[in-house]
C-alpha cells in the first residue's frame, strides 16, 4: 500500500515540503508519495473534493487556506480550534481531522540546539502578532516560562494573545520601540513576521543594540537562511536560530500524526539548508 500525502496552498510551486516528507518516507522505509495540489481560491472546493475521492491519507495546508480549510474538515483538534488555524489534516478512517503543528514544531526546533533554554527563569520576546506568532505563543505558554511578551505594531492585536495564557507564565504587550529599549531583559527573541524575507533582505523589524550577550535571536524567515537580524545578533555576541529548523520540525510532527513514527530530523537540518542554498 502506498501512503498518499500532499500539500494544498497557493502558490506552492517552490515549497520544500515534498523534499522534506520524501526524506521522511525514505528514513521510515515507507512506500509513499507527497504531492503538491495547487488551487486558486475559486478552485479550493474542487481540489478538496479530489483529495476526498483519492482517499488521501493526510495533507498539509499553507497560505492562504489555514483558516478556510476549517470549513471543510470533520473534526478539529482542540489546539487548532483555539488557534483558529489548521496546517495538517489526518484521514482517520475516512474522517478528516485538523491539527496545527507550527507552535510545537517551533518549540522542538529550539530545544534541539538549546536544550536548557526553555525553563522557569527564561524570558522571551515575540516580535509580531500574526498566525505564526499565535501558534508559537500558545506552545511556549505550555512550557512554564518566566515571561513571554509580545511586541507588535498594533497593540490591540497583540493584546488578543493574552486570552491564550496558560500556566503561570506572565505576558505583557509592548510597542516595537519599547521592546528595543528592553531587549536586555530577554533570553530568547523570536522574529515571527515576514520582515527581512527575500527580496527585502536588508530590512529589520527592530534594532538589537540592547540585546543581551549570549541571548538567542531566532528568525522564522528562512529565505535568506541568515537574515539581517541574525547578522546583527552575531555581531553583538548573541546566538542565532534559523527559520528552516522550524520548517523541518513542524513537518516532523505532521509526519508523526500521519504515520505514528517519530523521525529523528536532526541530521536533516544541514541537508535542508543545502537544499535552500540550491546545492
C-alpha positions as CSV (number, residue, x, y, z in Angstrom):
1,X,0.0,0.0,0.0
2,X,1.3,3.5,-1.0
3,X,0.9,6.3,1.6
4,X,-0.6,9.3,-0.1
5,X,0.3,12.7,1.3
6,X,0.4,16.2,0.0
7,X,0.2,20.0,0.3
8,X,-2.5,22.4,-0.6
9,X,-2.0,26.2,-1.0
10,X,-1.4,29.0,-3.4
11,X,1.3,29.5,-4.6
12,X,3.2,26.4,-3.6
13,X,5.4,25.5,-6.6
14,X,8.6,26.3,-4.7
15,X,7.6,24.5,-1.5
16,X,10.2,22.4,0.2
17,X,7.6,20.1,1.8
18,X,7.8,17.4,-0.9
19,X,11.6,17.2,-0.4
20,X,11.2,17.0,3.4
21,X,8.5,14.4,3.5
22,X,10.0,12.2,0.8
23,X,13.2,12.2,3.0
24,X,11.0,11.1,6.0
25,X,9.4,8.4,3.9
26,X,12.8,7.0,3.0
27,X,14.0,7.1,6.6
28,X,10.8,5.3,7.8
29,X,11.1,2.8,4.9
30,X,7.5,3.5,3.9
31,X,6.3,3.4,0.3
32,X,4.6,6.6,-0.3
33,X,4.3,9.9,-2.2
34,X,4.0,13.5,-1.3
35,X,2.5,15.7,-4.0
36,X,1.6,19.4,-4.4
37,X,-2.1,20.2,-5.0
38,X,-2.2,23.7,-6.4
39,X,-5.5,25.5,-6.2
40,X,-6.5,29.1,-6.5
41,X,-9.2,30.2,-4.0
42,X,-12.0,29.6,-6.5
43,X,-10.7,26.1,-7.1
44,X,-10.3,25.0,-3.5
45,X,-13.6,23.1,-3.3
46,X,-12.6,21.1,-6.4
47,X,-9.1,20.3,-5.0
48,X,-10.6,19.1,-1.7
49,X,-13.2,17.0,-3.5
50,X,-10.4,15.4,-5.4
51,X,-8.5,14.6,-2.2
52,X,-11.6,13.0,-0.8
53,X,-12.1,10.9,-3.9
54,X,-8.5,9.6,-3.9
55,X,-8.8,8.9,-0.1
56,X,-5.6,10.8,0.7
57,X,-4.0,9.7,4.0
58,X,-3.0,13.2,5.0
59,X,-2.0,16.6,3.8
60,X,-0.5,19.9,4.8
61,X,-2.2,23.3,4.5
62,X,-0.4,26.5,3.8
63,X,-1.4,30.1,2.9
64,X,-4.0,31.2,2.2
65,X,-6.1,28.2,3.4
66,X,-5.1,27.7,7.0
67,X,-8.4,29.2,8.2
68,X,-10.6,28.4,5.2
69,X,-9.8,24.7,5.5
70,X,-11.6,24.6,8.8
71,X,-15.0,24.7,6.9
72,X,-14.1,21.5,5.1
73,X,-12.9,19.1,7.8
74,X,-14.9,16.8,10.0
75,X,-13.1,17.3,13.4
76,X,-10.8,19.9,14.9
77,X,-8.0,19.2,17.4
78,X,-8.7,21.5,20.4
79,X,-5.3,23.2,19.9
80,X,-6.2,24.1,16.2
81,X,-9.6,25.2,17.3
82,X,-8.1,27.6,19.9
83,X,-5.6,29.0,17.3
84,X,-8.2,29.3,14.6
85,X,-5.9,27.7,12.1
86,X,-5.0,24.2,10.6
87,X,-1.8,23.2,8.8
88,X,-2.1,19.4,9.0
89,X,-5.1,17.2,8.1
90,X,-5.2,13.5,9.0
91,X,-7.5,11.0,7.4
92,X,-8.8,9.0,10.4
93,X,-11.0,6.2,9.0
94,X,-12.5,8.4,6.3
95,X,-12.9,11.4,8.6
96,X,-10.6,14.5,8.2
97,X,-9.1,15.8,11.5
98,X,-7.3,19.1,11.5
99,X,-4.3,19.9,13.6
100,X,-1.8,22.8,14.0
101,X,1.9,21.7,14.2
102,X,3.5,25.1,13.8
103,X,3.8,26.0,17.5
104,X,5.0,22.7,18.8
105,X,7.2,22.3,15.8
106,X,8.9,25.6,16.7
107,X,9.4,24.5,20.3
108,X,11.0,21.2,19.1
109,X,13.3,23.1,16.8
110,X,14.6,25.4,19.5
111,X,15.0,22.7,22.1
112,X,17.3,20.6,19.9
113,X,20.2,23.1,19.7
114,X,19.4,24.8,23.0
115,X,18.1,22.1,25.3
116,X,18.4,24.2,28.5
117,X,16.9,27.4,27.1
118,X,13.3,26.9,28.0
119,X,12.9,26.9,31.8
120,X,11.2,28.7,34.6
121,X,13.9,31.5,34.5
122,X,13.5,32.2,30.8
123,X,12.1,35.5,29.5
124,X,11.0,35.6,25.8
125,X,10.1,38.3,23.4
126,X,7.9,37.6,20.4
127,X,8.1,40.1,17.5
128,X,4.8,40.2,15.6
129,X,1.3,39.0,16.3
130,X,0.3,37.1,13.2
131,X,-0.7,33.5,12.7
132,X,2.8,32.1,13.2
133,X,3.2,34.1,16.4
134,X,-0.1,32.8,17.8
135,X,1.0,29.2,17.3
136,X,4.4,29.8,18.8
137,X,3.0,31.8,21.8
138,X,0.5,29.1,22.7
139,X,3.1,26.3,22.5
140,X,5.6,28.4,24.6
141,X,2.9,29.0,27.3
142,X,2.8,25.3,27.9
143,X,6.5,25.3,28.8
144,X,6.0,27.1,32.2
145,X,8.4,30.0,31.4
146,X,9.1,33.2,33.5
147,X,7.8,35.7,30.8
148,X,6.6,35.6,27.2
149,X,6.0,39.2,25.9
150,X,4.6,40.2,22.6
151,X,5.7,43.3,20.6
152,X,3.7,44.4,17.6
153,X,2.8,47.4,15.6
154,X,-0.9,47.0,16.6
155,X,-1.0,46.8,20.4
156,X,-4.7,45.8,20.3
157,X,-4.0,42.8,18.0
158,X,-1.2,41.7,20.4
159,X,-3.5,42.0,23.4
160,X,-5.7,39.3,22.0
161,X,-2.8,36.9,22.7
162,X,-3.4,37.3,26.4
163,X,-6.7,35.3,26.1
164,X,-4.5,32.3,25.4
165,X,-2.5,32.4,28.6
166,X,-1.8,29.1,30.2
167,X,0.0,28.1,33.4
168,X,2.0,30.6,35.4
169,X,4.0,32.4,32.7
170,X,3.5,36.1,32.7
171,X,2.9,38.2,29.5
172,X,2.9,41.8,28.6
173,X,2.3,43.7,25.3
174,X,4.9,46.2,24.0
175,X,5.4,48.5,21.1
176,X,8.5,47.9,18.9
177,X,10.1,51.0,20.4
178,X,9.5,49.8,23.9
179,X,10.8,46.3,23.0
180,X,14.1,47.8,21.6
181,X,14.7,49.6,24.9
182,X,14.1,46.5,27.0
183,X,15.9,43.8,24.9
184,X,18.5,43.2,27.6
185,X,15.7,41.6,29.7
186,X,15.2,38.7,27.3
187,X,16.9,35.3,26.9
188,X,15.2,34.5,23.6
189,X,13.9,36.9,20.9
190,X,11.7,35.4,18.2
191,X,11.0,37.3,15.0
192,X,7.8,35.9,13.5
193,X,6.9,38.3,10.7
194,X,8.0,38.3,7.0
195,X,10.3,41.3,7.5
196,X,13.7,40.5,6.1
197,X,12.5,37.9,3.7
198,X,13.8,37.8,0.1
199,X,13.9,40.1,-1.8
200,X,13.9,42.7,1.1
201,X,16.9,41.1,2.8
202,X,18.2,44.3,4.3
203,X,15.0,45.0,6.3
204,X,15.0,44.6,10.1
205,X,12.0,44.8,12.4
206,X,13.9,46.2,15.3
207,X,17.5,47.2,16.3
208,X,19.4,44.8,18.5
209,X,21.5,47.5,20.1
210,X,20.4,46.4,23.6
211,X,20.5,42.7,23.1
212,X,22.0,40.6,25.9
213,X,25.2,38.8,25.1
214,X,24.5,35.0,24.8
215,X,20.8,35.7,24.2
216,X,19.3,33.6,21.3
217,X,17.9,35.5,18.4
218,X,15.5,33.4,16.3
219,X,14.0,34.4,13.0
220,X,11.4,32.2,11.3
221,X,12.2,33.7,7.9
222,X,14.3,31.0,6.1
223,X,14.9,32.8,2.7
224,X,17.6,34.0,3.3
225,X,18.9,31.4,5.7
226,X,20.8,34.1,7.6
227,X,18.8,37.3,7.9
228,X,19.9,40.8,8.6
229,X,18.5,40.3,12.1
230,X,20.7,37.2,12.5
231,X,23.8,39.1,11.3
232,X,23.3,41.9,13.8
233,X,22.8,39.3,16.5
234,X,26.1,37.6,15.8
235,X,27.9,41.0,15.6
236,X,26.6,41.7,19.2
237,X,27.6,38.4,20.7
238,X,24.2,36.7,20.6
239,X,23.5,33.2,19.3
240,X,21.1,32.6,16.4
241,X,18.4,30.1,15.5
242,X,17.4,29.6,11.8
243,X,13.9,29.5,10.4
244,X,14.3,26.4,8.3
245,X,14.6,24.4,11.6
246,X,11.0,25.3,12.4
247,X,10.0,24.3,8.9
248,X,11.6,20.9,9.4
249,X,10.2,20.2,12.9
250,X,6.7,21.2,12.2
251,X,6.9,18.7,9.2
252,X,8.3,16.1,11.6
253,X,5.3,16.5,13.8
254,X,2.8,16.3,10.9
255,X,4.5,13.1,9.7
256,X,4.2,11.7,13.2
257,X,0.5,12.3,13.2
258,X,0.1,10.6,9.8
259,X,2.2,7.6,10.5
260,X,2.8,7.3,14.2
261,X,6.5,7.3,13.5
262,X,8.8,9.8,15.3
263,X,11.5,10.6,12.7
264,X,14.9,11.8,14.0
265,X,15.0,15.0,12.0
266,X,18.2,16.4,13.5
267,X,20.5,15.1,10.7
268,X,18.3,16.6,8.0
269,X,18.8,20.2,9.2
270,X,22.1,20.6,7.3
271,X,20.7,18.8,4.2
272,X,17.7,21.1,4.2
273,X,20.0,24.1,4.4
274,X,21.8,22.8,1.3
275,X,18.5,22.5,-0.5
276,X,17.7,26.1,0.4
277,X,21.1,27.2,-0.9
278,X,20.5,25.3,-4.1
279,X,23.4,22.9,-3.5
